[in-house]
Amino acid sequence: MIYELRIYDCLPGRLPALLKRFSDQTLAIWERHGIRQAGFFTTAIGEN
């Protein structure tokens, strides 16, 4: 099995919109292409 690590950066306060896009759109696209997710992780730096 091949694993691919993807890292996405977003501006402060935009993480909820990025996560919503993944849940509403991206995961369905990946599923159609047979891509299975191994995990999702977030790191918050700073106050925002």
N, C-alpha and C positions, 0 to 999 in steps of 0.2 A: 504494500500500500504506500502511496506517496502522500506526504503531508505538505501543505503550503502554509507559511506564516504570512499573514497580511497585517500591516499596521496602518491604522487610520488616525490622523491628527485632526482635531477640530478646535475651533475658537471657543473661548470661555462662554458658557451658557448655551452652547449649541449641541451638547451631547444628547439631550432628549430628542432633538429633531433627527440626529443621525441614527439613534437607536430605533426611532419610529420608522424611518425609511427602510432600515434592515428588516424590521418585522412586517411591514406592509408590502414591500416590493422585492427586495434583494433575495430574501430566503426563498420565495416562490420561484424566482429565476434560477437560483442554484438547484432547487429541487428538480425542475424540468430538465436540467443538464446532468442530473445524477450526482451532484456535489453534496456530500454530507459534511456537516459541521462537527468538529471535535470539541469546540468550546469557544466561548466569548469571554473576554476579560477587559476590565476598564481600570485605569489608574487616574486618580484625581490629584492634581498638583496645585497647591495654592488655595485661596479662599473661594474662588469661583468654580 
